[in-house]
Amino acid sequence: MKDTKLIKVILDSDVIIHFIKGNCLNLLPRILPSYSFVILDIVYESELAGSHKTLIQNTVNLLKTISFEKWEPLKEEREEFFELQKKCGLGESAAMVYCKYRHDVLASSNLKDIVDYCEMNQITYEFLVNPLEGVYGVHIPAGQWHTLEVLESGTVIFEVKDGPYAPLQPEDILMPAP
């Protein structure tokens, strides 16, 4: 039997709030269909306003696209969580430590606060480029696989690579499975 378990994306409060403000929390499964979405109890209880909680609860109950998970950190996780909180928010800290120890994907809009920790700990992360939040672009290291998905019409993607132009070679193109 084929394993259909989806990769978990742990949602930080800023991502949740941005999707709520855009009235599109229900779009998450269409944007990233191969993932399941999780909100840690500590993020839900401590970081989100009552009106946001109501909308999230309705989304969970009606659409079943987001779930809640209780985070019970072990000693090492707790120590790292408290250390991270000295420079990051509670929700970001909890989500990053959770993902590090469980190998899940982190979703955050606060790229400047998460990128170093995530790269140092080999955590896969998703984020939104959002000029309204001061996130105008991203540097992706050479050789790093990446995907970009446009969420609004009129969006322009400009990708710059070091070195001269090199057209794709046949070995660079993934062929569909038979």
Contacts in CASP RR format, 6 or more apart in sequence:
PFRMAT RR
TARGET T0000
AUTHOR 0000-0000-0000
METHOD contacts of the structure
MODEL  1
MKDTKLIKVILDSDVIIHFIKGNCLNLLPRILPSYSFVILDIVYESELAG
SHKTLIQNTVNLLKTISFEKWEPLKEEREEFFELQKKCGLGESAAMVYCK
YRHDVLASSNLKDIVDYCEMNQITYEFLVNPLEGVYGVHIPAGQWHTLEV
LESGTVIFEVKDGPYAPLQPEDILMPAP
6 34 0 8 1.000
6 35 0 8 1.000
6 36 0 8 1.000
7 34 0 8 1.000
7 35 0 8 1.000
7 36 0 8 1.000
7 104 0 8 1.000
7 105 0 8 1.000
8 35 0 8 1.000
8 36 0 8 1.000
8 37 0 8 1.000
8 38 0 8 1.000
8 102 0 8 1.000
8 104 0 8 1.000
8 105 0 8 1.000
9 32 0 8 1.000
9 35 0 8 1.000
9 36 0 8 1.000
9 37 0 8 1.000
9 38 0 8 1.000
9 104 0 8 1.000
9 105 0 8 1.000
9 106 0 8 1.000
9 107 0 8 1.000
9 126 0 8 1.000
10 38 0 8 1.000
10 39 0 8 1.000
10 40 0 8 1.000
10 95 0 8 1.000
10 98 0 8 1.000
10 99 0 8 1.000
10 104 0 8 1.000
10 105 0 8 1.000
10 106 0 8 1.000
10 107 0 8 1.000
11 37 0 8 1.000
11 38 0 8 1.000
11 39 0 8 1.000
11 43 0 8 1.000
11 66 0 8 1.000
11 95 0 8 1.000
11 107 0 8 1.000
12 43 0 8 1.000
12 91 0 8 1.000
12 92 0 8 1.000
12 95 0 8 1.000
12 106 0 8 1.000
12 107 0 8 1.000
12 108 0 8 1.000
12 109 0 8 1.000
12 110 0 8 1.000
13 43 0 8 1.000
13 47 0 8 1.000
13 48 0 8 1.000
13 91 0 8 1.000
14 92 0 8 1.000
14 108 0 8 1.000
14 109 0 8 1.000
14 110 0 8 1.000
15 107 0 8 1.000
15 108 0 8 1.000
15 109 0 8 1.000
15 128 0 8 1.000
16 25 0 8 1.000
16 39 0 8 1.000
16 43 0 8 1.000
16 48 0 8 1.000
16 52 0 8 1.000
16 56 0 8 1.000
17 48 0 8 1.000
17 52 0 8 1.000
18 109 0 8 1.000
18 128 0 8 1.000
18 130 0 8 1.000
18 133 0 8 1.000
19 25 0 8 1.000
19 27 0 8 1.000
19 28 0 8 1.000
20 52 0 8 1.000
20 55 0 8 1.000
20 56 0 8 1.000
25 55 0 8 1.000
25 56 0 8 1.000
25 59 0 8 1.000
25 66 0 8 1.000
26 59 0 8 1.000
26 63 0 8 1.000
26 65 0 8 1.000
28 37 0 8 1.000
28 65 0 8 1.000
28 66 0 8 1.000
29 35 0 8 1.000
29 37 0 8 1.000
29 63 0 8 1.000
29 65 0 8 1.000
31 149 0 8 1.000
31 151 0 8 1.000
32 126 0 8 1.000
35 105 0 8 1.000
36 67 0 8 1.000
37 65 0 8 1.000
37 66 0 8 1.000
37 67 0 8 1.000
37 107 0 8 1.000
38 66 0 8 1.000
38 67 0 8 1.000
38 68 0 8 1.000
38 69 0 8 1.000
38 104 0 8 1.000
39 56 0 8 1.000
39 66 0 8 1.000
39 67 0 8 1.000
39 68 0 8 1.000
39 69 0 8 1.000
40 68 0 8 1.000
40 69 0 8 1.000
40 70 0 8 1.000
40 71 0 8 1.000
40 91 0 8 1.000
40 94 0 8 1.000
40 95 0 8 1.000
40 98 0 8 1.000
41 68 0 8 1.000
41 69 0 8 1.000
41 70 0 8 1.000
41 71 0 8 1.000
42 71 0 8 1.000
42 90 0 8 1.000
42 91 0 8 1.000
42 94 0 8 1.000
43 90 0 8 1.000
43 91 0 8 1.000
43 94 0 8 1.000
43 95 0 8 1.000
44 53 0 8 1.000
44 56 0 8 1.000
44 68 0 8 1.000
46 90 0 8 1.000
46 91 0 8 1.000
47 90 0 8 1.000
47 91 0 8 1.000
48 56 0 8 1.000
56 66 0 8 1.000
59 65 0 8 1.000
59 66 0 8 1.000
60 66 0 8 1.000
60 67 0 8 1.000
60 68 0 8 1.000
71 94 0 8 1.000
71 98 0 8 1.000
73 81 0 8 1.000
73 97 0 8 1.000
73 98 0 8 1.000
74 101 0 8 1.000
76 101 0 8 1.000
77 97 0 8 1.000
77 98 0 8 1.000
77 101 0 8 1.000
80 97 0 8 1.000
80 100 0 8 1.000
81 93 0 8 1.000
81 94 0 8 1.000
81 97 0 8 1.000
84 92 0 8 1.000
84 93 0 8 1.000
84 96 0 8 1.000
84 97 0 8 1.000
84 117 0 8 1.000
85 93 0 8 1.000
87 113 0 8 1.000
88 96 0 8 1.000
88 110 0 8 1.000
88 113 0 8 1.000
88 114 0 8 1.000
88 117 0 8 1.000
89 113 0 8 1.000
92 108 0 8 1.000
92 110 0 8 1.000
92 113 0 8 1.000
92 114 0 8 1.000
95 106 0 8 1.000
95 108 0 8 1.000
96 106 0 8 1.000
96 114 0 8 1.000
96 117 0 8 1.000
96 118 0 8 1.000
96 121 0 8 1.000
96 123 0 8 1.000
98 104 0 8 1.000
99 105 0 8 1.000
99 106 0 8 1.000
99 118 0 8 1.000
99 123 0 8 1.000
99 124 0 8 1.000
99 125 0 8 1.000
100 121 0 8 1.000
100 123 0 8 1.000
105 123 0 8 1.000
105 124 0 8 1.000
105 125 0 8 1.000
105 126 0 8 1.000
106 114 0 8 1.000
106 118 0 8 1.000
106 123 0 8 1.000
106 124 0 8 1.000
106 125 0 8 1.000
106 126 0 8 1.000
107 125 0 8 1.000
107 126 0 8 1.000
107 127 0 8 1.000
108 114 0 8 1.000
108 125 0 8 1.000
108 126 0 8 1.000
108 127 0 8 1.000
109 127 0 8 1.000
109 128 0 8 1.000
109 130 0 8 1.000
109 133 0 8 1.000
109 135 0 8 1.000
110 127 0 8 1.000
111 127 0 8 1.000
111 135 0 8 1.000
111 138 0 8 1.000
114 125 0 8 1.000
114 127 0 8 1.000
115 125 0 8 1.000
117 123 0 8 1.000
118 124 0 8 1.000
118 125 0 8 1.000
127 135 0 8 1.000
127 138 0 8 1.000
128 135 0 8 1.000
128 151 0 8 1.000
129 135 0 8 1.000
129 136 0 8 1.000
129 137 0 8 1.000
129 138 0 8 1.000
140 146 0 8 1.000
142 161 0 8 1.000
142 162 0 8 1.000
148 157 0 8 1.000
150 157 0 8 1.000
END
